[in-house]
């Protein structure tokens, strides 16, 4: 019988099956749900003990409806739906000449020549014309515009995005014709 020296491989999984399995995203979500459910179980039991008969049934239904509405409503899904028409890469003409706009989620990256700005934006509900409020997060030098909010209006017609804004204004223009800066960009399919 020969004696082997110590295993030179070290770490939690050395020399055998993994001892610390990596949780999958689904497993992490299930674990998160059960932790959440455990936290609210005591409150639910307390409410159910107080209710009797029809009040119990009505209370249970109301509780299930509340859980379903709050647990199943996804802000990202709701936001993503209104952003879908803007998603993609756009090229055309703007206030600074030839420009491009790349929109992913609620991030907008604008480029004109060697100048560029990275922003995050929101679309206020119920505006006519539709508004876009973009906050500058990064830019090419000079960077004194970081933190500035650009108030614009936009519309999409036949795969063309029309954006308009009033330079250095704290509100969007009332119409495209009144705007001091206009951008007309067409959607481009990247290869």
C-alpha positions in Angstrom: 0.0 0.0 0.0 1.5 3.3 -1.0 1.1 6.5 0.8 0.1 9.5 -1.2 1.2 12.9 0.0 -1.3 15.6 0.8 -3.6 16.8 -2.0 -1.9 19.8 -3.5 -5.2 21.2 -4.8 -6.9 23.3 -2.2 -10.3 25.0 -2.0 -13.8 24.1 -1.2 -14.3 21.6 -4.1 -10.8 20.1 -4.1 -10.7 16.3 -4.6 -14.4 15.5 -4.8 -17.8 16.6 -5.7 -18.7 20.2 -5.2 -19.4 20.9 -1.6 -20.8 24.4 -2.2 -23.1 24.3 -5.2 -23.7 27.5 -7.0 -27.4 28.6 -6.8 -29.1 29.0 -10.1 -31.1 32.2 -10.7 -34.4 30.2 -10.5 -33.3 28.6 -7.2 -32.4 32.1 -5.9 -35.8 33.4 -6.9 -37.6 30.5 -5.2 -35.5 31.0 -2.0 -36.4 34.7 -2.1 -40.1 33.9 -2.4 -40.0 31.5 0.6 -38.1 34.0 2.8 -40.7 36.6 1.9 -43.6 34.2 2.5 -42.2 33.2 5.9 -41.9 36.8 6.9 -45.7 37.4 6.2 -47.0 34.1 7.5 -47.4 35.4 11.1 -49.4 38.4 9.9 -51.7 36.2 7.8 -52.3 33.8 10.6 -53.2 36.6 13.0 -55.7 38.0 10.5 -57.3 34.6 9.9 -57.7 33.9 13.6 -59.6 37.1 14.0 -62.0 36.5 11.1 -64.9 34.0 11.3 -67.2 32.5 8.6 -67.9 34.7 5.7 -65.4 37.3 7.0 -62.7 34.7 6.8 -63.5 33.8 3.2 -63.8 37.5 2.2 -60.6 38.4 4.0 -58.8 35.5 2.4 -59.9 36.5 -1.0 -58.9 40.1 -0.4 -55.5 39.0 0.9 -54.9 36.8 -2.1 -55.9 39.6 -4.5 -53.6 42.0 -2.8 -50.7 39.5 -2.8 -51.3 38.8 -6.5 -51.5 42.4 -7.5 -48.4 43.5 -5.5 -46.3 40.3 -6.2 -47.1 39.9 -9.9 -46.9 43.5 -11.0 -43.5 44.2 -12.4 -42.3 47.8 -12.7 -39.7 46.7 -15.2 -42.3 45.0 -17.4 -44.6 48.1 -17.2 -41.7 50.5 -18.0 -40.3 48.2 -20.8 -43.6 48.2 -22.6 -43.7 52.0 -23.1 -40.0 52.0 -24.1 -40.2 49.3 -26.7 -40.8 51.6 -29.7 -37.7 53.6 -28.8 -35.3 50.7 -28.5 -32.5 50.4 -31.0 -29.8 52.3 -32.9 -30.8 55.5 -34.8 -28.8 57.6 -37.2 -29.5 61.0 -38.8 -29.2 64.7 -38.5 -29.4 66.8 -35.3 -28.5 70.2 -34.0 -24.8 69.4 -34.2 -25.0 67.8 -37.7 -24.7 64.1 -38.3 -25.5 62.1 -35.1 -26.5 58.7 -33.7 -28.6 57.7 -30.8 -28.5 54.2 -29.2 -31.4 53.4 -26.8 -31.2 50.3 -24.6 -33.8 50.1 -21.8 -34.0 53.6 -20.3 -30.4 54.5 -21.3 -29.9 56.8 -24.2 -26.4 57.3 -25.7 -26.1 60.3 -28.0 -23.1 60.9 -30.3 -22.3 63.8 -32.6 -18.8 63.7 -34.1 -16.3 63.2 -31.3 -18.8 64.4 -28.6 -21.0 62.0 -26.7 -23.5 61.9 -23.8 -24.8 59.0 -21.9 -28.1 59.5 -20.2 -30.9 57.7 -18.4 -34.4 58.9 -19.3 -38.0 58.7 -18.3 -41.3 59.2 -20.2 -43.8 61.1 -18.2 -47.3 59.6 -18.7 -50.2 61.6 -20.2 -48.1 64.2 -22.1 -49.0 65.5 -25.5 -46.7 65.7 -27.4 -45.0 62.8 -25.7 -42.1 64.0 -23.5 -38.7 62.5 -22.7 -36.7 63.7 -19.7 -33.0 62.7 -20.0 -30.5 63.1 -17.2 -26.9 63.3 -18.3 -24.8 60.7 -16.5 -21.5 60.8 -18.5 -20.1 62.8 -21.3 -17.1 63.6 -23.3 -15.1 66.6 -22.1 -16.2 69.1 -20.9 -18.2 67.2 -18.3 -19.9 70.2 -16.7 -23.3 69.1 -18.0 -23.4 65.9 -15.9 -26.5 65.9 -13.8 -28.4 68.2 -16.2 -31.9 67.2 -17.2 -32.8 67.7 -20.9 -36.5 68.1 -21.5 -37.5 67.0 -24.9 -40.6 65.9 -26.9 -40.6 63.1 -29.5 -42.6 61.1 -31.9 -42.0 58.1 -34.1 -43.2 58.0 -37.7 -42.3 55.3 -40.2 -39.1 54.1 -38.4 -38.0 57.7 -38.0 -37.6 59.3 -34.5 -38.2 63.0 -34.3 -36.8 64.6 -31.1 -37.0 68.3 -30.2 -35.7 70.4 -27.2 -35.2 74.0 -26.2 -31.5 74.5 -25.4 -30.9 75.4 -21.7 -34.6 75.3 -20.8 -36.1 73.6 -17.8 -39.2 72.5 -19.7 -39.9 70.8 -23.0 -41.0 72.8 -26.1 -44.7 73.0 -26.7 -44.3 71.9 -30.3 -41.7 70.6 -32.8 -41.9 73.9 -34.8 -41.1 76.0 -31.7 -38.1 73.9 -30.6 -34.6 75.5 -30.8 -33.0 72.1 -31.6 -34.5 69.2 -33.6 -33.2 65.7 -34.4 -34.4 63.5 -37.1 -32.9 60.0 -36.9 -33.9 56.7 -38.7 -33.7 53.3 -37.1 -30.7 51.3 -38.4 -30.5 47.5 -38.2 -27.0 46.7 -36.9 -25.3 43.7 -38.6 
